[in-house]
Amino acid sequence: MACNNLANLLADLNRPDEAESFYREALEIYRRLADANPQAYRPLVAKVCNNLAIFLNKLGRSEEAQRYRGC
């Protein structure tokens, strides 16, 4: 969750490269955890996917953002 929260903060500070890196790191971590325990971690995968999609859309990368909607 720290990576996701840091990504949100960096996005708010207009540091998009760093924010994107932390969103992707959070997503990778949660996907691995969800493989072992889907019931506990799939909701967090969805939350980070949603945050990443919103972030990418704000950057004008709407096609890429679509891939993360509902992942």
Long-range contacts (C-beta under 8 A, 24 or more apart in sequence): 1-26, 1-44, 3-29, 4-47, 4-48, 4-51, 7-51, 7-55, 8-51, 11-55, 11-58, 16-55, 16-59, 19-55, 20-52, 20-55, 20-56, 23-48, 23-51, 23-52, 23-55, 24-52, 27-52, 45-71, 46-70, 46-71
